[in-house]
Structure formats: C-alpha cells, structure tokens
C-alpha cells in the first residue's frame, strides 16, 4: 500500500463553489500556508452527474491538474454522501425512512438508505468513473469514500434485509426466540416474516432491547457493505492507493471496530466542544488508534477556528488549533486536515471556521497561525509517520456493551458508557501513562499488557470472560467495575450471580445494585490492606451490594442500609490480581486507586508533569518522538528527570524541568 512521505496538511476544498480568479488566489495562499493535500469533491455528485449516466468531469480534471501543478496532492472523495436531486426524486426508495415511519425528502447530506439497491448501483457507477480517471494520477494520495456514515433507516428494503440477516445469524426461528427471550410479554414469533424493525410504530425500539441491539449490529453490517460497494471498485483500479472514510465525532452509531476492519486507515473528524477536557479529546484519539491495533490514523477534519453547529460557537483561542493538531499527532495521527479551506459564501456552514475566511486575506490571525503550523510540519517531515505508541495498559471498549447498557430500562436512566470510560481513562492521562483501546474479542491477546481496565464490561461474549480469567491467572492485573458481566451477547441476564463468568477471577458476587438519584450520594470508607491518602471518599450513581468470597475488602460503604458492606475489592487469583470497584467513586479516589494499582502492576508514566501538561511518545523507524503539550492558558512544566531530549523545531537540548508557555508545544527526539 502506498505510504505517505510527509505529514499531510490541508483539508476539504470546494473549488466548484468559486470562480477561476478565486481558485487562482487560493492556490497562491495554499502555497504560502504550506498546504500539501486537498480533499475534494466530497459533496459534488450533482455537478459531476447532472443526469443519470451523464457525466461532467471536465472541471474536476482541470482542478486536479491545477492542484498538482502547484505541488499539492489530493485525497479524492467519492461524492456519494450527497446524492443529486434527480436520484432522490426519480428513485424515492433511496431516501431513508425514519424511526417514526416517515419517508424523508431530499436535501440533507448522508441522507440515503444504505440498503437501497439503486443508491448502491449509482454510487458504484460514479466510483468507476473516479477509478478510470484518477487511479493512477500522480496527485492521488488516498481515496475517501462518502462522508460520516451513520444514517438509520426503517424502510421496506431494510425490513426485508433485516429478516434475512436474522435468519443468517440465528439459523432458525426457534433459536431466535430463545436468544431474544420472546416468551416475555408474549412476543413469540413463528416465522421470520413476522418480525418488524424496532420503530416507534411498534415501540420495540424502547421496550425490547434485544431487537434494537440486533438492529444496531445489522445497521453496522449494512453500512460496511455500502462502503465496500465503492471501496472494491476503487481498489480494482489501483490496489496500492489506501481507501478510507471519515468517522463522525458521534462514534456510537456504528461499531467502529467492525467498520475499521474494512479500512486501509481509520479516518475521523475531531470537533471537541469547548467544555471537553483535554483527556476526553485524547481518549477519542486513542480509541481511533486502537481500531486497527495501534495503527496510525488520519485526522480527516477539524476546525481551524470556531464550529458553527454548537449552541455557542467560541473562537479557538490563539495557539489552540496548533495545540489540538499536535495532540492528535501525539496520539497517532499522521495527518493534520481541516474542514474547511475557504469559508463558504452561504448555506448551513457559512460561519464554520476556515483557513481562508470571508475576507480572503492572509493577514488574519487564523491564516497566520495556519501558515506557522504549516512551516513546522514541513520541518518535521516524515519523522513520526507510521510510528506507534508503546502501551502497557489496555482499556476494553465494546460497542455492543455500550449499546446494550444505554438501551436497558434500568437501573438508571443516566447510564453513560463513554463518560464512564473517560472517568477511568483520566487518571492515566494525568500520569502520562499510554493506553491502548482494544476490542474485547475472544481472540484478543492481553499478554503484552501489565494492566487491563474494563469499565462496565456489561456484556461478556463467548470466550471473553475465559480469556480475561486466564490473563489474570497468568499474572495479569484486571480492573473491573460496576455493571460488569451482567448479560450475554443477546442481553440475556446471567444466572448464578454477577459478574457471571468473571466471578471466580474477581472473587466476589453481586446481590443487587442501588441506583441513586443525581442529588443523592454515599461514602466510600477505605479499610483493610489498601493504604490511600484519605480514609473516606464520595461515591454515587450506582452502588453494588456485593459479597466478598476469596477477595480482600479494600473499601466499604459508609451510608444507607448497606453501610459496612464491600464496594472495592482485590482478589489474588493465580499469579495475578483482579480489582473490582462496585460504585462510581469521585475522581480523587480513582486517582489514588490508579496510583496503587500501577505500583503493584509495575506501570509508570512517561514523565512527571504539572496538571494540564501532557507527555506522549511514538516510536517508529526513525526513532522515538516525544510530544510535550501544555493544555493550560498559563505557563506549566514537565519534569524529564535525567532523560535528554532535543526539540525538533528549535534544536534546543532539554533535560530536567522544562517550561512550556500557555498552550505551548514541544516536539522532541530522544538523545
């Protein structure tokens, strides 16, 4: 597969919106800013195919040649995220049906049924046109299929295909009835044709989580098919060019591990909200890096200034775009791409930030910052491309558990899987401990990790609990939490006490779980052999009433009828240790517990640093690259100890205490 030889810097460009003079000026400004890659023509299907089977590629031929003449490469996107109006009106079956049973009308982007045969036919046809014309163009760096998949559909075609999908998954109707436990509420079916999609028309989208869970799996599989419909066409013309798509920041819609198996590289769009803390943004980058086993990813979009679709669209502060860009690269990105290059004149995103604003000037703050960043990236060259992040800690992330937890009617409506992941990830981020996100599949190899963290591993698929048990038995450390091991892959509850098949390794059993209201709380009193800085911490949200079997009790509840019963335990099992936290503790407890577990597991952070300063490390063929990032608006420090680094941008030699200005960045090599 063709590998990049530089950090691709640039982003989405829409030359079909501009006249020739504007395009010429854009080329000049792109060269000035150090832009070396443009993504196009993402939403130009209507212009490229004004009538069915009638193509007009002359303008795109000309602009690609022009881009290449200016020394810039292209990420060519099939424009299939926005079908032309003639396709929607002539073949209305391409339009999605929403959960209320309404056929939508034309106008939105990514507004098609992924199972529409007519949509797939026309999408493949235009992909063939792209392949024939551009697969060997010297400017082509990568293919980009469609845009931000994730549209649900409940049309007759999806209904028919869902029934077929279920038949293939379960084989017979008896097996489906058993897996879905249809005896409850008298939902037994005797033929696959009796099964309806989970919509508001039958309320199964709320009241039968097993059906909804399978629908979300089905939607992932069908979306993968839709992507592959174009990917396979493009690959047939030149298998060396990598093919990807861009994942929306709302990553819950599709099982991204399943999707990523079909991508040459993961691409994703990073649009943090102003209130998102740095660790939450870093966690999403780490998730993206984990989707293909630690492989570097493509930062496909970010805003060079404010977004326009949030309720309050704050300007990015000076230095913030540079900081966010380097944070992405510090966590595995090999690109720095933006939406958009020139600000649109009208439409839904006319106020969305751009490298070139409505003024068209090069002396704006945004353009000057982009130009400075472009020079830095050019100086870094291919220093850390394809480099990986060594990690001794693994976080298990399971989309099926995420879906099922938040579909369940209880124990709390405030169930938030990503928030829980973030709460446990934050202490590792604060200690500059690298983390891999891995798919908890039965064949996952945990042997390279000193510690596995499994927040809310609600669903234990076949073989997963057994693999984790053997990991602990062999000397590993496992941290599990409340809502672990409650259900199988069809959301059928475990009998024989929670946490099900992990019970032996954890050395506990859970009798019941209390769901506290937001204004309620409990206390967590440290006891036994665990020595922490405080004797009492706050906890709440969910509180397991659990019993220690072989496990040591490390903390007990302070209040309510279950005061004095265990809430945190540690079990010596085989050569390893399994820790269990049966509630949602305050951050201070997770900080102190993480310190204790890491000491025992032999896990250390890269460098010590003041709050808000992040240190990460990527290792590749050209050596190790260290990123020091200050997320504070004020000066803060990292302590390198006896390590010696050289700043790749300034040449300065660094050791000991290193100061970084507010939102400051250092990219270094190890000496």
MOPEHU-V239014 format. One record per pair of residues at least 24 apart in sequence whose C-alpha atoms are under 8 Angstrom apart, sorted by the first residue. I is the first residue (numbers start at 1). J is the second residue. If there is no record, write none. Layout:
((I & J) (I & J))
//
This chain:
((1 & 239) (1 & 240) (1 & 241) (1 & 242) (2 & 141) (2 & 240) (2 & 241) (2 & 242) (4 & 141) (4 & 385) (5 & 381) (5 & 382) (5 & 385) (6 & 378) (6 & 381) (6 & 382) (6 & 385) (7 & 334) (7 & 335) (7 & 336) (7 & 377) (7 & 378) (7 & 381) (7 & 382) (7 & 385) (8 & 35) (8 & 36) (8 & 37) (8 & 334) (8 & 335) (8 & 336) (8 & 337) (9 & 34) (9 & 35) (9 & 36) (9 & 37) (9 & 335) (9 & 336) (9 & 337) (9 & 374) (9 & 377) (10 & 35) (10 & 36) (10 & 37) (10 & 38) (10 & 39) (10 & 336) (10 & 337) (10 & 338) (10 & 341) (11 & 37) (11 & 38) (11 & 39) (11 & 300) (11 & 301) (11 & 336) (11 & 337) (11 & 338) (11 & 339) (11 & 340) (11 & 341) (12 & 38) (12 & 39) (12 & 40) (12 & 42) (12 & 301) (12 & 337) (12 & 338) (12 & 339) (12 & 340) (12 & 341) (13 & 38) (13 & 39) (13 & 40) (13 & 41) (13 & 339) (13 & 340) (13 & 341) (13 & 342) (14 & 40) (14 & 41) (14 & 42) (14 & 342) (15 & 63) (16 & 44) (27 & 67) (27 & 70) (29 & 362) (31 & 70) (32 & 371) (33 & 367) (33 & 370) (33 & 371) (33 & 372) (33 & 374) (33 & 375) (34 & 371) (34 & 374) (34 & 375) (34 & 378) (35 & 72) (35 & 374) (36 & 71) (36 & 72) (36 & 73) (37 & 72) (37 & 73) (37 & 74) (37 & 75) (38 & 72) (38 & 73) (38 & 74) (38 & 75) (39 & 74) (39 & 75) (39 & 76) (39 & 77) (40 & 74) (40 & 75) (40 & 76) (40 & 77) (41 & 76) (41 & 77) (41 & 78) (41 & 79) (42 & 76) (42 & 77) (42 & 78) (42 & 79) (42 & 80) (42 & 81) (42 & 146) (42 & 147) (43 & 79) (43 & 80) (43 & 81) (43 & 82) (44 & 79) (44 & 82) (45 & 79) (45 & 80) (45 & 82) (45 & 83) (45 & 84) (46 & 83) (46 & 84) (46 & 85) (49 & 84) (50 & 84) (51 & 86) (52 & 86) (52 & 87) (64 & 139) (65 & 139) (67 & 139) (68 & 138) (68 & 139) (72 & 139) (73 & 139) (73 & 140) (73 & 141) (74 & 139) (74 & 140) (74 & 141) (74 & 142) (75 & 140) (75 & 141) (75 & 142) (75 & 143) (75 & 144) (76 & 140) (76 & 141) (76 & 142) (76 & 143) (76 & 144) (77 & 143) (77 & 144) (77 & 145) (77 & 146) (78 & 126) (78 & 127) (78 & 130) (78 & 143) (78 & 144) (78 & 145) (78 & 146) (79 & 145) (79 & 146) (80 & 123) (80 & 145) (80 & 146) (80 & 147) (81 & 109) (81 & 110) (81 & 111) (81 & 146) (81 & 147) (82 & 108) (82 & 109) (82 & 110) (82 & 111) (83 & 109) (83 & 112) (87 & 119) (91 & 118) (93 & 118) (94 & 118) (94 & 119) (96 & 151) (96 & 152) (96 & 153) (96 & 154) (96 & 155) (97 & 153) (97 & 154) (97 & 155) (98 & 152) (98 & 153) (98 & 154) (98 & 155) (99 & 153) (99 & 154) (99 & 198) (99 & 199) (99 & 200) (99 & 201) (100 & 199) (100 & 200) (100 & 201) (101 & 154) (101 & 155) (101 & 199) (101 & 200) (101 & 201) (103 & 155) (110 & 147) (110 & 148) (110 & 149) (110 & 150) (110 & 151) (111 & 151) (112 & 151) (113 & 151) (113 & 152) (113 & 153) (114 & 151) (114 & 153) (114 & 222) (114 & 223) (114 & 226) (115 & 157) (115 & 158) (115 & 161) (115 & 222) (115 & 223) (115 & 226) (116 & 157) (120 & 226) (120 & 229) (123 & 229) (123 & 230) (124 & 229) (124 & 230) (124 & 233) (127 & 230) (127 & 233) (127 & 234) (128 & 233) (128 & 234) (130 & 234) (131 & 233) (131 & 234) (131 & 237) (131 & 238) (132 & 237) (135 & 234) (135 & 237) (135 & 238) (135 & 241) (136 & 238) (140 & 241) (141 & 241) (141 & 242) (142 & 241) (142 & 242) (142 & 243) (142 & 244) (143 & 234) (143 & 241) (143 & 242) (143 & 243) (143 & 244) (144 & 243) (144 & 244) (144 & 245) (144 & 246) (145 & 227) (145 & 230) (145 & 231) (145 & 243) (145 & 244) (145 & 245) (146 & 227) (146 & 245) (147 & 245) (147 & 246) (147 & 247) (148 & 245) (148 & 246) (148 & 247) (148 & 248) (149 & 223) (149 & 246) (149 & 247) (149 & 248) (150 & 223) (150 & 253) (150 & 254) (152 & 219) (154 & 197) (154 & 199) (159 & 196) (159 & 197) (162 & 197) (162 & 215) (162 & 218) (163 & 192) (163 & 193) (163 & 195) (164 & 192) (165 & 218) (166 & 192) (167 & 192) (179 & 490) (179 & 492) (180 & 210) (180 & 211) (180 & 490) (180 & 492) (181 & 492) (206 & 407) (207 & 409) (209 & 404) (209 & 407) (209 & 408) (209 & 491) (210 & 490) (210 & 491) (212 & 407) (213 & 400) (213 & 403) (213 & 404) (213 & 407) (213 & 490) (216 & 253) (216 & 254) (217 & 254) (217 & 255) (219 & 254) (220 & 254) (220 & 255) (220 & 258) (220 & 259) (221 & 258) (224 & 259) (224 & 262) (228 & 262) (246 & 300) (252 & 399) (252 & 402) (252 & 403) (254 & 399) (255 & 399) (255 & 400) (256 & 291) (256 & 399) (257 & 291) (257 & 292) (257 & 439) (260 & 291) (260 & 292) (261 & 292) (265 & 292) (265 & 295) (265 & 296) (265 & 297) (265 & 298) (266 & 291) (266 & 292) (266 & 296) (266 & 297) (266 & 298) (267 & 297) (267 & 298) (267 & 299) (267 & 300) (268 & 297) (268 & 298) (268 & 299) (268 & 300) (268 & 301) (269 & 299) (269 & 300) (269 & 301) (269 & 302) (270 & 299) (270 & 300) (270 & 301) (270 & 302) (271 & 301) (271 & 302) (271 & 303) (271 & 307) (273 & 310) (274 & 314) (278 & 612) (278 & 631) (279 & 422) (279 & 425) (279 & 426) (279 & 429) (279 & 430) (280 & 422) (280 & 426) (282 & 327) (282 & 328) (282 & 331) (283 & 422) (283 & 425) (285 & 328) (285 & 331) (285 & 332) (286 & 331) (286 & 332) (286 & 435) (286 & 436) (286 & 437) (287 & 436) (287 & 437) (289 & 331) (289 & 332) (289 & 333) (289 & 436) (289 & 437) (290 & 436) (290 & 437) (290 & 438) (291 & 437) (291 & 438) (291 & 439) (293 & 438) (294 & 388) (294 & 389) (294 & 436) (295 & 332) (295 & 386) (295 & 388) (296 & 332) (296 & 333) (296 & 334) (296 & 385) (296 & 386) (296 & 387) (296 & 388) (297 & 332) (297 & 333) (297 & 334) (297 & 335) (298 & 333) (298 & 334) (298 & 335) (298 & 336) (299 & 328) (299 & 333) (299 & 334) (299 & 335) (299 & 336) (299 & 337) (300 & 335) (300 & 336) (300 & 337) (300 & 338) (301 & 336) (301 & 337) (301 & 338) (301 & 339) (302 & 337) (302 & 338) (302 & 339) (303 & 338) (303 & 339) (303 & 340) (303 & 352) (303 & 353) (303 & 354) (304 & 338) (304 & 339) (304 & 340) (304 & 353) (304 & 354) (304 & 355) (304 & 366) (304 & 370) (305 & 352) (305 & 353) (305 & 354) (305 & 366) (306 & 352) (306 & 353) (307 & 351) (307 & 352) (307 & 353) (308 & 349) (308 & 351) (308 & 352) (308 & 353) (309 & 349) (309 & 352) (318 & 365) (319 & 369) (319 & 663) (319 & 664) (320 & 663) (322 & 369) (322 & 373) (323 & 629) (323 & 630) (323 & 631) (323 & 663) (323 & 664) (323 & 665) (326 & 627) (326 & 629) (326 & 665) (327 & 629) (330 & 616) (330 & 617) (330 & 618) (330 & 626) (330 & 627) (331 & 389) (331 & 616) (331 & 618) (332 & 387) (332 & 388) (332 & 389) (332 & 618) (334 & 384) (334 & 385) (334 & 386) (376 & 649) (379 & 649) (380 & 648) (380 & 649) (383 & 622) (383 & 625) (384 & 618) (384 & 619) (384 & 620) (384 & 622) (384 & 623) (384 & 624) (384 & 625) (385 & 620) (386 & 620) (387 & 618) (387 & 619) (387 & 620) (387 & 621) (388 & 618) (388 & 619) (388 & 620) (389 & 434) (389 & 617) (389 & 618) (389 & 619) (390 & 434) (390 & 617) (390 & 618) (390 & 619) (391 & 433) (391 & 434) (391 & 435) (391 & 436) (391 & 449) (392 & 434) (392 & 435) (392 & 436) (392 & 448) (392 & 449) (392 & 450) (392 & 451) (392 & 603) (393 & 433) (393 & 434) (393 & 435) (393 & 436) (393 & 449) (393 & 450) (393 & 451) (393 & 452) (393 & 453) (393 & 603) (394 & 435) (394 & 436) (394 & 437) (394 & 438) (394 & 446) (394 & 449) (394 & 451) (394 & 452) (394 & 453) (395 & 435) (395 & 436) (395 & 437) (395 & 438) (395 & 452) (395 & 453) (395 & 454) (395 & 455) (396 & 437) (396 & 438) (396 & 439) (396 & 440) (396 & 452) (396 & 453) (396 & 454) (396 & 455) (396 & 457) (397 & 437) (397 & 438) (397 & 439) (397 & 440) (397 & 454) (397 & 457) (398 & 439) (398 & 440) (398 & 457) (400 & 459) (400 & 489) (401 & 456) (401 & 457) (401 & 458) (401 & 459) (404 & 458) (404 & 459) (404 & 491) (405 & 458) (411 & 513) (411 & 514) (411 & 515) (412 & 515) (412 & 516) (412 & 542) (417 & 456) (420 & 455) (420 & 456) (421 & 455) (423 & 587) (424 & 455) (424 & 590) (427 & 590) (427 & 591) (427 & 594) (428 & 594) (429 & 614) (430 & 611) (430 & 612) (430 & 614) (431 & 605) (431 & 606) (431 & 607) (431 & 608) (431 & 609) (432 & 605) (432 & 606) (432 & 607) (432 & 608) (432 & 614) (432 & 615) (432 & 616) (433 & 603) (433 & 604) (433 & 605) (433 & 606) (434 & 605) (434 & 606) (434 & 616) (440 & 464) (442 & 467) (443 & 467) (446 & 471) (447 & 471) (447 & 476) (449 & 476) (450 & 476) (450 & 477) (450 & 601) (450 & 602) (450 & 603) (451 & 476) (451 & 477) (451 & 478) (451 & 479) (451 & 598) (451 & 601) (451 & 603) (452 & 476) (452 & 477) (452 & 478) (452 & 479) (453 & 478) (453 & 479) (453 & 480) (454 & 478) (454 & 479) (454 & 480) (454 & 481) (455 & 479) (455 & 480) (455 & 481) (455 & 482) (455 & 484) (456 & 480) (456 & 481) (456 & 482) (456 & 483) (456 & 484) (457 & 481) (457 & 483) (457 & 484) (457 & 485) (458 & 483) (458 & 484) (458 & 485) (458 & 486) (458 & 487) (459 & 484) (459 & 485) (459 & 486) (459 & 487) (459 & 488) (459 & 489) (459 & 491) (460 & 485) (460 & 486) (460 & 487) (460 & 488) (460 & 489) (461 & 488) (461 & 489) (462 & 488) (462 & 489) (465 & 501) (465 & 502) (466 & 501) (466 & 502) (468 & 502) (469 & 502) (469 & 504) (469 & 505) (471 & 576) (472 & 505) (472 & 573) (472 & 574) (472 & 575) (472 & 576) (472 & 577) (472 & 578) (473 & 505) (473 & 573) (473 & 574) (473 & 575) (473 & 576) (473 & 577) (474 & 574) (474 & 575) (474 & 576) (475 & 574) (475 & 575) (475 & 576) (475 & 577) (476 & 575) (476 & 576) (476 & 577) (476 & 601) (477 & 576) (477 & 577) (477 & 578) (477 & 579) (477 & 601) (478 & 577) (478 & 578) (478 & 579) (479 & 578) (479 & 579) (479 & 580) (479 & 581) (480 & 578) (480 & 579) (480 & 580) (480 & 581) (481 & 580) (481 & 581) (481 & 582) (481 & 583) (482 & 542) (482 & 543) (482 & 544) (482 & 580) (482 & 581) (482 & 582) (482 & 583) (482 & 584) (505 & 571) (505 & 573) (505 & 578) (506 & 551) (506 & 570) (506 & 571) (506 & 573) (506 & 578) (506 & 579) (506 & 580) (507 & 548) (507 & 549) (507 & 550) (507 & 551) (507 & 570) (507 & 571) (508 & 546) (508 & 547) (508 & 548) (508 & 549) (508 & 550) (508 & 551) (509 & 546) (509 & 547) (509 & 548) (509 & 549) (510 & 544) (510 & 545) (510 & 546) (510 & 547) (511 & 544) (511 & 545) (511 & 546) (511 & 547) (512 & 544) (512 & 545) (512 & 546) (513 & 542) (513 & 543) (513 & 544) (513 & 545) (514 & 542) (514 & 543) (514 & 544) (514 & 545) (515 & 541) (515 & 542) (515 & 543) (516 & 540) (516 & 541) (516 & 542) (516 & 543) (517 & 541) (522 & 557) (522 & 558) (522 & 559) (522 & 560) (523 & 557) (523 & 558) (523 & 559) (524 & 555) (524 & 556) (524 & 557) (524 & 558) (524 & 567) (524 & 585) (525 & 555) (525 & 556) (525 & 557) (525 & 558) (526 & 554) (526 & 555) (526 & 556) (527 & 553) (527 & 554) (527 & 555) (527 & 556) (528 & 552) (528 & 553) (528 & 554) (528 & 555) (529 & 554) (530 & 554) (532 & 592) (532 & 593) (532 & 596) (533 & 592) (537 & 585) (537 & 586) (537 & 588) (537 & 589) (538 & 585) (538 & 586) (539 & 583) (539 & 584) (539 & 585) (539 & 586) (540 & 583) (540 & 584) (540 & 585) (541 & 583) (541 & 584) (542 & 582) (542 & 583) (542 & 584) (543 & 567) (543 & 582) (543 & 583) (543 & 584) (544 & 582) (544 & 583) (545 & 582) (546 & 582) (607 & 638) (607 & 639) (607 & 640) (607 & 641) (608 & 638) (608 & 639) (608 & 640) (609 & 637) (609 & 638) (609 & 639) (610 & 636) (610 & 637) (610 & 638) (611 & 636) (612 & 636) (613 & 637) (613 & 638) (623 & 669) (623 & 670) (624 & 669) (624 & 670) (625 & 667) (625 & 668) (625 & 669) (625 & 670) (626 & 667) (626 & 668) (626 & 669) (626 & 670) (627 & 665) (627 & 666) (627 & 667) (627 & 668) (628 & 665) (628 & 666) (628 & 667) (629 & 660) (629 & 663) (629 & 664) (629 & 665) (629 & 666) (630 & 660) (630 & 661) (630 & 662) (630 & 663) (630 & 664) (630 & 665) (631 & 662) (631 & 663) (631 & 664) (632 & 662) (632 & 663) (633 & 661) (633 & 662) (633 & 663) (634 & 661) (634 & 662) (634 & 663) (635 & 659) (635 & 660) (635 & 661) (635 & 662) (636 & 660) (636 & 661) (636 & 662) (643 & 670) (644 & 670) (644 & 671) (645 & 669) (645 & 670) (645 & 671) (646 & 670) (646 & 671))
//
